[in-house]
Amino acid sequence: MTDCSGCSSATPDGSCTSTTGCDKPGEDKMQKTLNRIKNKIVVMSGKGGVGKSTIATNLAVALSLAGKKVGLLDVDVHGPSVPRLLSLKGKKPHMGDQIMEPVPWSKNLSVMSLGFLLEDDRQAVIWRGPVKIGLIKQFLEDVMWGDLDYLIVDCPPGTGDEPLTTLQTLGHSAMAVIVTTPQGVAIDDVRRSVSFVGEIGNRVLGIIENMSGFVCPDCGSVHDIFDSGGGEALAKEANVRFLGRIPLDPEVTRSGDEGFPFMKIHRDSATGKAMKEVIAPIIALPDIPSKG
């Protein structure tokens, strides 16, 4: 049922008595869109350069390869990298009257990013908060996502307008996956992301420690070039799930640069198996009770 609280036709329990239509059509349209999405996952980090977009993209691809209907929304307004990571640069969404069709990557995965709307990928996006907020809401409300098992949202680093607007618009049922690297300087910033999600009233689904060890391209062994275990320690400190460690693998970087998702072509490698372990609880998400 649509929440009509604040509407002139609302009853005390928040339902609508109008026979001519609600006077909050925008909110009604947004709610109808969100009601068709089973699981909403926001991938975020308090620190830049931790591989967040790569993880969000490979998570969406892995879920789609598992037979799930997935939407991938890139709300990194100033650095939209998802089109490159999926070899979709130059693609354009079909635009209609107050409606947009997401760009298909496969029959199970649809994608939307500001990168599809820029005429020149060298173009700087110089926008203040209200414009970015409006774009994110438009991407959620006006894009024809349809029925989805998962909507994965790739946020820019920090706790600013983009993650705040995304979580508040998706509602309390949306969950955050927080990405960190093992170093203390990253953990300090990511700790703020954990508290940010809690203060908004959402749930942290789990923490991923990325770049946890280096995979030697010659022998395949893993070497710690940073301290390891910081992500797991933070998860214990914050009393949230630790989803696992993903090593720093040159093949992950090469795959992203060339636009071929790692989880499609290297899912049986050691790093691919580590990603599978991280993703397993998310694939099982419908069986996990959620708050809100």
DOTORMAR-39214 format. One record per atom (N, C-alpha, C): z, x, y. Coordinates in steps of 0.2 Angstrom, whole numbers, padded with zeros to 4 digits, always signed. Example, Ala and Ser with C-alpha at 12.3 -4.5 7.8 and 13.67 -1.06 7.14 Angstrom:
+0039+0066-0028;+0039+0062-0022;+0039+0066-0016;+0035+0064-0011;+0036+0068-0005;+0039+0064+0000;
This chain:
+0000+0004-0006;+0000+0000+0000;+0000+0004+0006;-0004+0003+0011;-0004+0006+0017;+0002+0005+0021;+0005+0011+0024;+0010+0010+0028;+0008+0008+0035;+0010+0001+0037;+0008-0001+0044;+0013-0002+0048;+0019+0002+0047;+0024+0003+0052;+0022+0005+0059;+0024+0001+0064;+0021+0002+0071;+0016-0002+0073;+0012-0005+0068;+0007-0010+0069;+0010-0017+0072;+0006-0020+0076;+0008-0026+0079;+0009-0032+0073;+0005-0031+0068;+0005-0036+0062;+0010-0034+0057;+0014-0029+0058;+0019-0026+0053;+0025-0031+0051;+0027-0031+0045;+0033-0035+0043;+0038-0030+0043;+0045-0032+0042;+0050-0027+0042;+0050-0022+0037;+0046-0023+0031;+0046-0019+0026;+0040-0014+0027;+0036-0015+0032;+0031-0010+0034;+0024-0012+0031;+0023-0018+0028;+0017-0021+0026;+0014-0025+0031;+0007-0027+0030;+0003-0029+0036;+0002-0037+0034;+0003-0041+0039;+0001-0048+0039;-0005-0050+0042;-0009-0046+0045;-0015-0047+0049;-0020-0050+0044;-0024-0055+0046;-0030-0057+0042;-0036-0055+0046;-0036-0052+0051;-0042-0050+0055;-0043-0042+0055;-0038-0039+0052;-0039-0032+0052;-0033-0028+0055;-0032-0022+0053;-0026-0018+0056;-0028-0015+0062;-0023-0015+0067;-0024-0012+0073;-0023-0004+0073;-0022-0001+0067;-0022+0006+0066;-0027+0008+0061;-0034+0007+0063;-0039+0008+0058;-0039+0016+0056;-0038+0020+0060;-0038+0027+0059;-0033+0029+0054;-0027+0027+0054;-0022+0029+0049;-0024+0026+0043;-0026+0019+0043;-0028+0016+0037;-0034+0020+0033;-0039+0023+0037;-0044+0026+0034;-0041+0033+0031;-0037+0036+0034;-0034+0042+0032;-0030+0041+0025;-0026+0036+0025;-0022+0034+0019;-0026+0033+0013;-0032+0029+0014;-0036+0027+0009;-0039+0034+0006;-0041+0039+0010;-0044+0045+0008;-0039+0049+0004;-0032+0049+0006;-0027+0053+0003;-0025+0050-0004;-0025+0043-0004;-0023+0039-0010;-0028+0041-0016;-0034+0044-0014;-0039+0045-0020;-0038+0052-0022;-0033+0056-0020;-0032+0063-0022;-0025+0063-0025;-0025+0065-0032;-0019+0065-0036;-0014+0071-0034;-0017+0077-0033;-0013+0083-0031;-0015+0087-0025;-0011+0088-0021;-0013+0091-0014;-0009+0098-0014;-0013+0103-0014;-0010+0110-0014;-0012+0114-0009;-0007+0117-0005;-0009+0121+0001;-0007+0128+0000;-0012+0132+0000;-0011+0139-0002;-0010+0143+0005;-0004+0146+0006;-0003+0149+0012;+0001+0155+0011;+0002+0159+0017;+0006+0165+0017;+0008+0167+0024;+0014+0169+0025;+0016+0171+0031;+0013+0178+0033;+0010+0181+0029;+0007+0188+0030;-0001+0188+0029;-0005+0191+0033;-0012+0191+0032;-0013+0197+0027;-0019+0197+0025;-0022+0202+0020;-0019+0202+0013;-0016+0197+0011;-0013+0197+0004;-0017+0194-0001;-0023+0192+0001;-0028+0189-0004;-0028+0182-0005;-0025+0178+0000;-0024+0171+0000;-0030+0167-0002;-0035+0169+0002;-0042+0165+0001;-0045+0166-0005;-0044+0172-0008;-0047+0174-0015;-0043+0170-0020;-0037+0170-0019;-0033+0166-0024;-0034+0158-0024;-0035+0156-0017;-0036+0149-0017;-0043+0147-0020;-0048+0151-0019;-0055+0150-0021;-0055+0150-0029;-0052+0155-0032;-0052+0156-0039;-0047+0151-0042;-0042+0148-0039;-0038+0143-0041;-0043+0137-0042;-0046+0135-0037;-0051+0129-0036;-0056+0130-0042;-0059+0136-0043;-0064+0137-0048;-0061+0136-0055;-0056+0139-0056;-0053+0139-0063;-0051+0131-0064;-0048+0128-0060;-0047+0120-0061;-0053+0117-0062;-0059+0118-0059;-0065+0115-0060;-0068+0116-0067;-0067+0123-0069;-0070+0125-0075;-0066+0122-0081;-0059+0120-0079;-0055+0116-0084;-0057+0109-0085;-0062+0107-0081;-0064+0100-0081;-0061+0095-0076;-0057+0098-0071;-0054+0094-0066;-0059+0093-0060;-0058+0087-0057;-0062+0086-0051;-0058+0089-0045;-0061+0094-0041;-0058+0098-0036;-0061+0098-0030;-0057+0097-0024;-0060+0099-0018;-0057+0105-0015;-0061+0109-0012;-0058+0115-0008;-0059+0115-0001;-0054+0115+0003;-0054+0114+0010;-0052+0120+0013;-0056+0123+0017;-0055+0130+0021;-0053+0128+0028;-0047+0128+0030;-0045+0127+0037;-0043+0133+0041;-0045+0139+0039;-0045+0145+0042;-0050+0145+0048;-0049+0142+0053;-0054+0141+0059;-0057+0147+0061;-0052+0152+0062;-0055+0159+0065;-0058+0164+0060;-0057+0163+0054;-0059+0167+0049;-0061+0164+0043;-0066+0159+0043;-0067+0155+0037;-0071+0159+0032;-0068+0161+0026;-0071+0166+0021;-0073+0162+0015;-0071+0156+0014;-0073+0153+0008;-0081+0152+0006;-0085+0151+0012;-0092+0150+0010;-0095+0157+0007;-0092+0163+0010;-0095+0169+0007;-0092+0170+0000;-0086+0168-0001;-0083+0169-0008;-0086+0165-0013;-0089+0160-0012;-0093+0155-0016;-0100+0156-0016;-0103+0161-0012;-0110+0162-0011;-0113+0155-0008;-0110+0152-0003;-0112+0146+0000;-0114+0147+0007;-0114+0153+0009;-0116+0155+0016;-0123+0152+0018;-0124+0149+0023;-0130+0146+0025;-0131+0138+0023;-0126+0136+0019;-0127+0129+0017;-0124+0124+0022;-0127+0118+0023;-0124+0114+0028;-0122+0107+0024;-0117+0104+0027;-0115+0097+0024;-0119+0092+0027;-0121+0087+0023;-0124+0081+0025;-0120+0077+0030;-0123+0076+0036;-0119+0072+0041;-0121+0065+0042;-0117+0060+0042;-0119+0053+0043;-0115+0050+0049;-0114+0044+0050;-0111+0041+0055;-0103+0041+0053;-0100+0046+0057;-0092+0047+0056;-0091+0048+0048;-0095+0052+0045;-0094+0054+0038;-0098+0060+0037;-0095+0064+0032;-0098+0071+0030;-0097+0071+0023;-0103+0074+0020;-0102+0075+0013;-0101+0083+0012;-0096+0084+0008;-0094+0091+0006;-0100+0095+0003;-0100+0101+0003;-0105+0105+0000;-0103+0106-0007;-0108+0104-0012;-0106+0105-0019;-0107+0112-0021;-0102+0115-0025;-0102+0121-0028;-0104+0120-0036;-0102+0115-0039;-0103+0113-0045;-0102+0105-0046;-0103+0103-0051;-0102+0095-0052;-0095+0093-0051;-0090+0098-0052;-0083+0097-0052;-0080+0100-0046;-0083+0104-0042;-0080+0107-0036;-0084+0106-0030;-0081+0103-0025;-0084+0102-0018;-0080+0105-0013;-0084+0108-0008;-0081+0113-0003;-0082+0110+0004;-0077+0111+0009;-0079+0110+0016;-0075+0116+0020;-0079+0118+0025;-0076+0124+0029;-0080+0124+0036;-0077+0126+0041;-0080+0126+0047;-0086+0131+0047;-0085+0136+0042;-0091+0141+0042;-0097+0138+0040;-0097+0132+0037;-0104+0128+0036;-0107+0125+0043;-0103+0125+0048;-0105+0121+0054;-0107+0126+0060;-0105+0133+0059;-0107+0138+0064;-0114+0140+0063;-0117+0140+0069;-0124+0142+0069;-0125+0150+0067;-0120+0154+0069;-0120+0161+0068;-0114+0163+0066;-0114+0167+0060;-0107+0169+0057;-0104+0174+0061;-0107+0177+0066;-0104+0182+0070;-0101+0178+0076;-0101+0172+0077;-0099+0168+0082;-0091+0168+0082;-0088+0169+0087;-0081+0169+0088;-0079+0162+0089;-0074+0159+0086;-0071+0152+0087;-0065+0153+0092;-0066+0151+0098;-0061+0152+0103;-0058+0145+0105;-0053+0142+0101;-0051+0136+0102;-0043+0136+0102;-0041+0131+0106;-0033+0130+0107;-0031+0125+0101;-0025+0125+0101;-0022+0121+0096;-0024+0113+0095;-0025+0109+0100;-0027+0103+0099;-0034+0102+0096;-0038+0106+0098;-0045+0106+0095;-0045+0108+0087;-0041+0113+0085;-0040+0114+0078;-0037+0109+0074;-0032+0106+0077;-0028+0100+0074;-0033+0094+0073;-0037+0093+0078;-0042+0087+0077;-0047+0089+0072;-0049+0095+0071;-0054+0097+0066;-0051+0096+0059;-0045+0098+0058;-0042+0098+0052;-0041+0090+0050;-0039+0086+0054;-0039+0079+0053;-0045+0076+0051;-0050+0078+0055;-0057+0076+0053;-0060+0078+0046;-0058+0084+0044;-0060+0087+0038;-0057+0083+0032;-0051+0080+0034;-0047+0076+0029;-0049+0069+0029;-0050+0066+0034;-0052+0059+0035;-0059+0057+0034;-0064+0061+0037;-0071+0060+0037;-0075+0063+0032;-0072+0067+0028;-0076+0070+0023;-0076+0066+0016;-0081+0065+0013;-0081+0060+0007;-0079+0064+0001;-0072+0065+0001;-0070+0069-0005;-0070+0065-0012;-0069+0058-0011;-0070+0054-0017;-0063+0055-0021;-0064+0053-0027;-0058+0054-0032;-0057+0061-0034;-0051+0064-0033;-0050+0071-0035;-0044+0072-0039;-0044+0076-0044;-0038+0078-0047;-0034+0083-0043;-0037+0087-0039;-0034+0092-0035;-0038+0093-0028;-0034+0093-0023;-0037+0096-0016;-0033+0102-0015;-0037+0108-0015;-0034+0115-0013;-0036+0116-0006;-0031+0118-0002;-0032+0119+0005;-0030+0127+0006;-0035+0130+0009;-0034+0137+0011;-0032+0138+0018;-0026+0140+0020;-0024+0140+0026;-0024+0147+0029;-0024+0148+0035;-0024+0155+0038;-0017+0157+0038;-0015+0164+0039;-0008+0166+0038;-0004+0164+0044;+0002+0164+0042;+0007+0162+0048;+0010+0154+0047;+0013+0152+0051;+0016+0145+0051;+0015+0142+0058;+0008+0142+0060;+0006+0139+0066;+0003+0132+0065;-0002+0131+0069;-0005+0124+0070;-0008+0122+0063;-0012+0127+0060;-0016+0125+0054;-0011+0123+0048;-0007+0127+0046;-0003+0124+0040;+0002+0119+0042;+0004+0118+0048;+0009+0113+0050;+0005+0106+0050;-0001+0106+0053;-0005+0100+0053;-0007+0098+0046;-0009+0103+0042;-0011+0101+0035;-0006+0098+0031;+0000+0101+0031;+0006+0098+0027;+0008+0091+0030;+0008+0091+0037;+0011+0085+0040;+0006+0079+0039;-0001+0081+0039;-0006+0076+0038;-0006+0073+0030;-0006+0078+0026;-0006+0077+0019;+0000+0073+0016;+0006+0074+0020;+0012+0070+0018;+0016+0074+0013;+0022+0072+0012;+0027+0075+0008;+0026+0076+0001;+0021+0073-0002;+0019+0074-0009;+0015+0081-0009;+0012+0083-0004;+0008+0090-0004;+0013+0095-0006;+0011+0100-0010;+0015+0106-0012;+0012+0113-0009;+0016+0118-0008;+0013+0124-0006;+0014+0129-0011;+0008+0133-0012;+0008+0139-0016;+0008+0145-0011;+0013+0149-0011;+0014+0154-0006;+0012+0161-0010;+0008+0165-0006;+0005+0171-0009;+0009+0177-0005;+0011+0182-0009;+0013+0188-0006;+0011+0194-0009;+0012+0200-0006;+0011+0206-0010;+0018+0209-0011;+0019+0215-0015;+0025+0217-0016;+0029+0220-0011;+0026+0223-0006;+0030+0227-0001;+0035+0223+0003;+0040+0226+0005;+0045+0223+0009;+0043+0219+0016;+0038+0223+0019;+0036+0220+0025;+0032+0213+0024;+0029+0213+0019;+0026+0206+0017;+0031+0201+0015;+0036+0203+0011;+0041+0198+0009;+0045+0195+0015;+0046+0200+0020;+0050+0197+0026;+0046+0191+0029;+0039+0192+0030;+0035+0187+0033;+0034+0181+0028;+0034+0182+0022;+0033+0176+0017;+0039+0172+0016;+0045+0176+0017;+0051+0172+0017;+0051+0166+0022;+0048+0168+0028;+0048+0163+0033;+0044+0157+0031;+0038+0158+0027;+0034+0153+0025;+0038+0148+0020;+0042+0151+0016;+0046+0147+0012;+0051+0142+0016;+0054+0145+0021;+0059+0141+0025;+0055+0136+0029;+0049+0138+0031;+0044+0133+0035;+0043+0127+0031;+0041+0128+0025;+0039+0122+0020;+0045+0118+0019;+0050+0121+0018;+0056+0117+0017;+0058+0113+0023;+0058+0116+0029;+0060+0112+0035;+0055+0106+0037;+0049+0107+0035;+0044+0101+0036;+0046+0096+0031;+0049+0097+0025;+0050+0092+0020;+0046+0092+0014;+0042+0097+0013;+0038+0098+0007;+0041+0103+0002;+0037+0103-0004;+0040+0107-0009;+0036+0113-0010;+0039+0119-0012;+0036+0125-0014;+0034+0125-0021;+0028+0124-0023;+0027+0124-0030;+0028+0131-0033;+0027+0136-0030;+0028+0143-0033;+0026+0148-0028;+0028+0154-0030;+0026+0160-0026;+0022+0165-0031;+0016+0167-0029;+0012+0172-0032;+0013+0179-0029;+0014+0184-0033;+0014+0191-0031;+0007+0194-0032;+0003+0195-0027;-0004+0197-0028;-0004+0205-0027;-0009+0208-0029;-0009+0216-0029;-0003+0219-0031;-0001+0217-0037;+0005+0219-0040;+0003+0224-0045;+0002+0231-0043;-0001+0236-0047;-0008+0236-0047;-0011+0242-0048;-0018+0243-0047;-0022+0244-0054;-0027+0241-0056;-0031+0241-0062;-0036+0247-0061;-0035+0252-0065;-0039+0258-0065;-0046+0256-0068;-0052+0257-0064;-0058+0254-0066;-0061+0258-0072;-0058+0264-0073;-0060+0269-0079;-0057+0267-0085;-0050+0267-0085;-0046+0266-0091;-0043+0259-0092;-0043+0255-0087;-0040+0249-0087;-0033+0248-0087;-0029+0254-0086;-0022+0253-0086;-0020+0251-0079;-0014+0249-0078;-0011+0247-0072;-0006+0251-0069;-0007+0253-0063;-0002+0258-0060;+0001+0255-0054;+0007+0256-0053;+0010+0253-0047;+0009+0258-0041;+0006+0255-0036;+0005+0259-0030;+0009+0257-0024;+0011+0250-0025;+0017+0248-0021;+0023+0247-0025;+0028+0245-0022;+0034+0243-0026;+0032+0236-0029;+0035+0234-0035;+0033+0228-0038;+0040+0224-0039;+0039+0218-0040;+0044+0213-0041;+0047+0210-0035;+0044+0211-0029;+0046+0208-0023;+0045+0200-0023;+0040+0198-0025;+0038+0191-0025;+0043+0187-0030;+0044+0190-0036;+0049+0187-0040;+0056+0187-0038;+0058+0192-0034;+0065+0192-0031;+0065+0187-0026;+0060+0186-0022;+0060+0181-0017;+0061+0174-0020;+0057+0173-0025;+0057+0167-0029;+0064+0165-0031;+0068+0170-0034;+0074+0169-0036;+0079+0167-0030;+0078+0171-0025;+0082+0170-0019;+0081+0163-0016;+0075+0161-0016;+0074+0154-0013;+0074+0148-0018;+0076+0150-0024;+0076+0145-0030;+0070+0141-0030;+0064+0145-0031;+0058+0141-0032;+0055+0145-0038;+0049+0142-0041;+0046+0145-0046;+0042+0151-0045;+0043+0156-0049;+0038+0162-0048;+0032+0161-0053;+0027+0160-0050;+0021+0159-0054;+0018+0165-0058;+0019+0171-0055;+0017+0177-0059;+0014+0182-0054;+0012+0188-0057;+0009+0193-0054;+0001+0194-0055;-0002+0196-0050;-0009+0197-0051;-0011+0204-0049;-0013+0209-0053;-0015+0216-0051;-0020+0216-0046;-0020+0222-0042;-0026+0224-0038;-0031+0226-0042;-0037+0223-0042;-0043+0225-0047;-0049+0225-0043;-0052+0231-0043;-0058+0232-0039;-0064+0226-0041;-0064+0224-0047;-0069+0219-0048;-0067+0212-0045;-0061+0211-0043;-0059+0205-0039;-0063+0205-0032;-0062+0211-0029;-0065+0212-0022;-0072+0212-0023;-0075+0215-0028;-0083+0215-0028;-0085+0208-0029;-0082+0205-0034;-0084+0198-0035;-0084+0194-0029;-0079+0194-0025;-0078+0190-0018;-0084+0192-0013;-0085+0199-0013;-0090+0201-0008;-0097+0199-0010;-0098+0198-0017;-0105+0196-0019;-0105+0188-0020;-0100+0185-0019;-0100+0178-0019;-0100+0175-0026;-0097+0179-0031;-0097+0176-0038;-0089+0176-0040;-0086+0170-0040;-0079+0169-0042;-0077+0173-0048;-0072+0177-0047;-0069+0181-0052;-0068+0177-0059;-0065+0171-0058;-0063+0167-0063;-0068+0164-0067;-0074+0164-0064;-0080+0162-0068;-0083+0167-0072;-0083+0173-0070;-0087+0179-0074;-0082+0184-0077;-0076+0184-0075;-0071+0189-0078;-0065+0186-0081;-0065+0180-0082;-0059+0176-0084;-0055+0179-0091;-0059+0183-0095;-0056+0185-0101;-0054+0193-0100;-0054+0195-0094;-0052+0202-0093;-0044+0202-0092;-0041+0208-0091;-0034+0208-0090;-0031+0204-0084;-0035+0205-0079;-0034+0202-0072;-0035+0194-0073;-0040+0193-0076;-0042+0186-0078;-0036+0182-0081;-0034+0186-0086;-0028+0183-0090;-0022+0182-0086;-0021+0187-0082;-0015+0186-0077;-0016+0180-0072;-0022+0179-0070;-0023+0173-0066;-0023+0167-0070;-0025+0167-0076;-0024+0161-0080;-0016+0159-0081;-0012+0164-0082;-0005+0163-0082;-0002+0160-0076;-0005+0162-0070;-0002+0159-0064;-0005+0152-0063;-0011+0151-0065;-0014+0144-0064;-0011+0139-0069;-0009+0141-0075;-0007+0136-0080;-0002+0131-0078;+0003+0133-0074;+0008+0127-0072;+0005+0122-0067;-0001+0125-0063;-0004+0121-0059;-0009+0116-0062;-0012+0118-0068;-0016+0114-0072;-0012+0108-0075;-0006+0110-0076;-0001+0105-0080;+0003+0101-0074;+0001+0101-0068;+0004+0098-0063;+0005+0091-0063;+0001+0087-0066;+0002+0080-0067;+0008+0078-0071;+0010+0083-0075;+0016+0082-0080;+0022+0084-0076;+0022+0087-0070;+0028+0089-0066;+0030+0084-0061;+0036+0081-0061;+0038+0076-0056;+0037+0080-0049;+0035+0076-0044;+0034+0079-0038;+0039+0074-0033;+0041+0078-0028;+0045+0074-0023;+0041+0070-0018;+0044+0065-0015;+0040+0062-0009;+0035+0057-0012;
